[in-house]
Amino acid sequence: MTAVSCRQAEFTAICNAQEPRIEHIVRPVEMKEKLAEVFFRDTFRAVNAMLWEARLSPAFWADAVEYATYQLNRIPNDHLGEHTTPYQMVTGKKPNWSRFKVFGCDVWQHIPNNPYDNYPGIPRGRRLIFVGFDASMGGYKCFDPETRNYVTTAIVISMKTLATGLMLFVTMTKDELS
């Protein structure tokens, strides 16, 4: 008789002497135990809202997930403390919220070295659609609807729509450009 089978025999003898009752209890899973499910639910709701608000195709779903995750990692979280963000926990630095833009908003990129700058009616910039940030290059990740390509640019000028429906044109000063 091996040691394992000897232990099993002893365990069976003890159980038979005590006459244990085996119950299978299914307990409900609490909300705290479903953090991953809650994270995915909140992220996907944010993605659906961003795509609907921007009137963009589901083809931009991956970009919207990436930007929603970027935002969720930089806003305060109840699980970490009142004023602590996941980004702050990892890097030790406070996040910079000034770069946040509305997903799918129109942004304009200046066309550098444009020989037609002096002529009226010729555009000095091109319209792009903001879809997030490029992690590898550190700039704004934009979609060019004319060429149907992604463009990464360091400086963009955006138009933000306020909740009241007014349009506010945000211009960059010379101090911000240098």
C-alpha positions as CSV (number, residue, x, y, z in Angstrom):
1,M,0.0,0.0,0.0
2,T,1.4,3.4,-1.0
3,A,1.5,6.4,1.3
4,V,-1.2,8.2,-0.7
5,S,-3.6,5.3,-0.6
6,C,-2.9,4.9,3.1
7,R,-3.8,8.6,3.7
8,Q,-6.9,8.2,1.6
9,A,-8.0,5.2,3.7
10,E,-7.4,7.1,6.9
11,F,-9.3,10.1,5.7
12,T,-12.2,7.9,4.6
13,A,-12.2,6.2,7.9
14,I,-12.3,9.5,9.8
15,C,-15.1,10.8,7.5
16,N,-17.2,7.7,8.0
17,A,-16.8,7.9,11.8
18,Q,-17.9,11.5,11.9
19,E,-20.7,11.1,9.3
20,P,-20.1,14.5,7.6
21,R,-22.8,16.0,5.5
22,I,-21.7,17.4,2.1
23,E,-23.6,20.5,0.9
24,H,-23.0,22.3,-2.3
25,I,-23.8,25.9,-1.7
26,V,-23.9,28.3,-4.6
27,R,-23.4,31.8,-3.3
28,P,-24.1,34.9,-5.3
29,V,-21.0,36.7,-6.6
30,E,-20.7,40.2,-5.1
31,M,-19.9,43.3,-7.2
32,K,-16.4,43.6,-5.6
33,E,-15.5,40.2,-7.0
34,K,-16.5,41.2,-10.5
35,L,-14.0,44.0,-11.0
36,A,-12.9,42.8,-14.5
37,E,-16.5,42.5,-15.6
38,V,-17.3,46.0,-14.4
39,F,-14.2,47.4,-16.0
40,F,-15.1,45.9,-19.4
41,R,-18.7,46.9,-19.1
42,D,-17.8,50.5,-18.3
43,T,-15.2,50.7,-21.0
44,F,-17.5,49.3,-23.7
45,R,-20.3,51.6,-22.7
46,A,-17.9,54.5,-23.0
47,V,-16.7,53.3,-26.4
48,N,-20.3,52.9,-27.7
49,A,-21.1,56.4,-26.4
50,M,-17.9,57.9,-28.0
51,L,-18.6,56.3,-31.4
52,W,-22.2,57.3,-31.4
53,E,-21.5,60.9,-30.3
54,A,-18.8,61.3,-33.0
55,R,-21.0,59.6,-35.6
56,L,-18.1,57.3,-36.5
57,S,-18.2,53.8,-38.0
58,P,-17.5,50.7,-35.8
59,A,-14.3,50.5,-37.8
60,F,-12.9,53.0,-35.2
61,W,-13.9,50.7,-32.3
62,A,-10.3,49.7,-31.5
63,D,-9.2,53.3,-31.4
64,A,-12.1,54.2,-29.2
65,V,-11.2,51.3,-26.8
66,E,-7.6,52.5,-26.6
67,Y,-8.6,56.1,-25.9
68,A,-11.3,55.1,-23.3
69,T,-8.7,53.0,-21.5
70,Y,-6.2,56.0,-21.7
71,Q,-8.8,58.2,-20.1
72,L,-9.9,55.7,-17.4
73,N,-6.3,55.3,-16.4
74,R,-5.9,59.0,-15.9
75,I,-9.1,59.9,-13.9
76,P,-9.4,59.3,-10.1
77,N,-10.5,55.8,-9.1
78,D,-12.5,54.9,-6.0
79,H,-10.5,51.7,-5.5
80,L,-7.2,53.5,-5.2
81,G,-8.2,56.5,-3.1
82,E,-10.1,59.8,-3.5
83,H,-7.5,61.7,-5.6
84,T,-5.3,58.8,-6.9
85,T,-5.3,57.6,-10.5
86,P,-3.9,54.3,-11.9
87,Y,-1.4,56.4,-13.9
88,Q,-0.2,58.1,-10.7
89,M,0.2,54.7,-9.0
90,V,2.5,53.4,-11.7
91,T,4.5,56.4,-12.6
92,G,4.4,58.5,-9.5
93,K,3.4,61.6,-11.6
94,K,0.1,63.4,-11.8
95,P,-1.6,63.0,-15.2
96,N,-1.8,65.9,-17.6
97,W,-5.4,66.4,-18.5
98,S,-4.8,69.4,-20.8
99,R,-4.2,67.0,-23.7
100,F,-7.7,65.4,-23.5
101,K,-9.9,66.0,-26.5
102,V,-13.3,64.8,-27.5
103,F,-13.0,61.5,-29.4
104,G,-13.9,62.0,-33.0
105,C,-13.7,65.8,-33.0
106,D,-12.4,67.8,-35.9
107,V,-8.9,68.9,-35.6
108,W,-6.8,70.9,-38.1
109,Q,-3.1,70.3,-38.8
110,H,-1.0,73.2,-40.3
111,I,0.4,72.4,-43.7
112,P,4.1,73.2,-43.3
113,N,6.0,75.0,-46.1
114,N,2.9,75.6,-48.1
115,P,3.9,77.8,-51.1
116,Y,0.3,79.0,-51.4
117,D,0.0,80.5,-47.9
118,N,-0.2,84.0,-49.3
119,Y,-3.1,83.5,-51.6
120,P,-6.6,83.9,-50.2
121,G,-9.0,81.0,-50.3
122,I,-6.2,78.4,-50.2
123,P,-6.4,76.3,-47.0
124,R,-3.5,76.6,-44.6
125,G,-4.3,73.4,-42.8
126,R,-6.1,70.1,-43.4
127,R,-9.0,68.7,-41.5
128,L,-8.4,65.5,-39.5
129,I,-10.5,63.4,-37.1
130,F,-9.0,63.0,-33.6
131,V,-8.9,59.3,-32.5
132,G,-6.4,59.2,-29.6
133,F,-2.7,59.3,-28.9
134,D,0.1,57.5,-30.6
135,A,2.1,55.8,-27.8
136,S,5.1,55.1,-29.9
137,M,5.6,58.7,-31.2
138,G,4.0,60.7,-28.4
139,G,1.7,62.8,-30.6
140,Y,-1.9,63.1,-31.5
141,K,-3.3,60.1,-33.5
142,C,-5.6,61.4,-36.2
143,F,-7.5,60.0,-39.1
144,D,-7.4,61.8,-42.5
145,P,-10.7,61.2,-44.2
146,E,-9.4,62.3,-47.6
147,T,-6.6,59.8,-47.8
148,R,-8.1,57.3,-45.3
149,N,-4.8,57.0,-43.5
150,Y,-3.8,57.6,-39.9
151,V,-1.6,60.6,-39.2
152,T,0.5,61.4,-36.1
153,T,1.1,65.0,-35.4
154,A,2.5,67.0,-32.5
155,I,0.4,70.1,-32.8
156,V,-3.3,70.3,-33.7
157,I,-5.9,73.0,-33.4
158,S,-9.3,71.8,-32.4
159,M,-12.9,73.0,-32.3
160,K,-14.7,71.9,-29.2
161,T,-18.5,71.7,-29.0
162,L,-19.9,72.9,-25.7
163,A,-22.9,71.2,-24.1
164,T,-25.1,74.2,-25.0
165,G,-24.3,73.8,-28.7
166,L,-22.1,76.8,-28.9
167,M,-18.8,76.5,-30.8
168,L,-15.6,77.8,-29.2
169,F,-12.6,78.1,-31.3
170,V,-9.4,77.3,-29.4
171,T,-6.3,79.0,-30.8
172,M,-2.8,78.4,-29.8
173,T,-0.6,81.3,-28.7
174,K,3.0,81.7,-29.6
175,D,4.0,80.7,-26.0
176,E,2.3,77.3,-26.4
177,L,4.0,76.6,-29.7
178,S,7.5,77.2,-28.4
